[in-house]
Amino acid sequence: MFYVVSVTGEVPLYGLDGCPGGWVVACSSAELASVTFSVIAERELKAFLRPLAGTAAVIAIDVPIGLADGDARACDRAARVRLGAPRCSSVFSAPCRDSLAATDYLHACAINRALRGRALSRQCWGIMTKIAVVEALLDELPDLADQIWEVHPEVTFAELAASPCGIGPRKKSPAGQRERLAVLAAHGLPVDLEHVRRELRAPEVARDDIVDAAGCLLTAARIARQQAVFLPRGQPPLDRRGRRMQIAA
């Protein structure tokens, strides 16, 4: 199902970006008038999202949702094309679904190679736990599937900046963070990065995690306002569990 939210001032928006051990969460109403940031542990994600299932909430999360059985996902290819060099390297292919059962990296590579003809990247393996947690969450809370959208922050920033090839400086560099923060502010979401870091009191959260969570939040707002773009365009491909294999920006 292709789901579009009817926007009102009461629509709660959430942007989630992964960090070591959990997630950085940016939350606001549709107008982005008041934005709050928090950190939740990996094990707390279900408890955090459960009350949102079946509500008007729009959740944008930086993790693959909808996993192919064999062929690479069209949304990953489309995101790399959208970004071009050098930012296309930030988009790695999501794993085949059966790879989630792997016990270690070599096992996951063997499964993925048998089904797709290529191994998993180390970057993908690094977030396999997060992918599995979200998959299990959607199995348990099927009503949430229409409200939660896969996001890739670099694609979002490219769209917000109207850039044909993404943001030039790397997101972990001071110049890259300044440029991304300027894009956020230009779209109504100013973020005082150092203030947020002090408030979170979470040394494991990097500056770019906060910036990416804010980018996810802006994507949630664009979805709520029916302004978002989707890769691939048009009706989303669905995996065998009926979940969208599509990236929103």
N, C-alpha and C positions, 0 to 999 in steps of 0.2 A: 504494500500500500504506500502511496506517496502522500505524506501527511503535511498539511499546512496549518499553522496555528492562526486562529483569529486573534489579532493583537488588541490588547487593552492595557491600561496602565497597571493592572494587577497581575500581568503575566510574569512569573518569576523566571529569571534567566540564570543559567549556570554555565561557567566555562571551567573545564578541568584539564590540567596538564600533569603528566606524571613527573614525580621526583623520587629520589631514593627512598624506598619504603612506603610510598604512598602517593598522594595527589595534592597539588595546589588547587584550591577552588576559588574562583572569582564569582560573586553572586550580586545580582541587582534586579531591579524592576525593569520594565521595557524601556523606560526613559533614560536609564543609566544615571539617574540623578544621585543615587547613593550606592557606591560599590564597596563591598566588603571582601576581604581575602581571608582564607583559612587554610589549614593543612589537615588532611585526614589520613590516617594510616590505611595501608592496603586492606587490612581485615575489617575496617570500618565502612568500606564503600557501600556494601549492601544495606547496612543500617541507615546510612546517609541518604541513599536514593530511594529506599522502599517507600517512604511517605510521599514521594513525588509521583509514583506510578498512578496513572489514571487522572492526573491533574492537568492543568494548562501549562505546566512548567516545560521549558525548552532547555535541553541539556546538550552542550557541545563538548566533546571529549576527544583528546588527542590520543587515540588508540584505534587500531583496525577493528571494524565491526563488520560482520558478514564475511565469511571465509570460504574461498573457493575450494573445491575438491581436488582440482588438478591445475588447470590453466591459470596463469597469472591474472590478477584482477584488472579490469579495464580502468578502474579509478586510479590505480597506482601508475599505470602507463600515462593516463591523461594528466595526472599531477606533474609528472616529470616533464612532459611536453610543455605544460603551462609555465613551468618555472625556467626551463632551459638551463644552460650552464651559467654559473657553477652550482646554483641552488638545487638543481635536479638531484644532486647526490644526497640530499637530505631525505629523499623519498625512497624508502626501501620497500621491497615487495613483501606483502603480508604472507604469512605461512599458509600452506595447505592445512585444512582443518585437522587431518589426522596427525599432523606434526605436534599438536597440543599434547598428545599422549606420550611424547618422548621423555626419557628420563635424564638425558644430558644432550649437550650440543651436537656431538657426533651422531647420536641416535636421531635427533631431529633432522639433521642434514641428510641422513640416509633415507628417512621417510619422505622428505620433500623432494629429494633427487629421484626417487622411484616414481613419484606421482607427477612431478613437474619437469624433471630433467636437470635440476640445478639445486645446489645446496642453499641453506639459509645464510643470510648475512649475520655477522656477529651482533650488529645493531638490533636486528629482529629478535635474535635469541635473547638479547638483554631485556626485552619487554614481553617475553612469552608469558611470564607470570601474570602481568597486567592484562594481556589479551585473554588468558584463560579465566581470570577473575570476572571480566566483563561478560564473557560467554556464559559462564555459570550463572551470573546475575540475571541475564536475559532469559535463560532457561527457567529460572525460578520466578521472575517477574515479567511475564510476556507482555503485560500492558505497557511496560516501559519502552518497548521496542520502537513505537511510533514517536516517542518523545526524545530519544537520544540519537545524536547525529555524530558521525565520524568527521573529524576536522584535522587538517594539517596546517599548523600555524603559518608556515612559510607560504603556502598557497593563499591563506587569508591575507597576510601582509602584502603579497603581490597584488591581490585584488583591491585592497584598501588604498594602496599607493598608486593604483592604475599603472603598474609597472609591467612591461612585457616579459620581464625575466627575473622578477623577484627583487628582494632587497640585496644590494651589493655586499656590504660588509657582513661577516659572519655574526650570528646572533650572540655568541659569547664574547665578542669584542666590545669595548666601550663604544666605538663608533657605531657598531651594529645595533646596540641597545639604544643609543641616542636616536638613531633613525627610526627604529620601530616605535619607541615612545612618542616621537613626534607624529607618526602616523596615527597612533591611538588617540592622541590629543586632538588631532585634526578631525577625528570622527566622534568627538564628544566623550572620550574616555581618557582624561589625563590621569596619569599614575605617578605618584611620588615614590619612586622605587625604593629609596633608602628608608622612607617612613614605613612602607609596607614591610620591609625586611625587619625593621626594629619591632614592629607590632607582632609579627609572626613568631619571632624568637625561635626560629628553626634554622640552625646553621646548615642543615643538609639541603635547604632550598636555595638554589642558585638564582641569581638575578634574572637569567633568561627563562627560568621556570615561571616566574611571576609574570614576565612580559608575555610568554606564550599563553598562560591562563587567561590574561586579559584579552589576547587575540581571540581565544576560543569564546570568551564572553561576547565579544563584538559579533562573532559569527552567529551565536545564539540570537542576538538582537536582530541581525539581518534576516535570519530565518523567520523570526516572529513577525517582522515587518514585511515579509515576502519580498525581500531585496537580495537574498542570497543567490549565488550561482552554485551549480552542482556539477561535479565531474564523476563520470561522464554526463553529458547533457541528457535531458529528457528523462523518461521513466527509468528508474534505477534497476540494474541487474539485481537479482535476489539469489542468495545462497539457498542451499537445500532446506534450511530452516526458515526461509521466508524473510531473512534479514537483508536490508539494503547493503549493497557493495558500492557505495557512493561517498564521495568526499564533498562536504559543504564548505563554502567560503563566503 
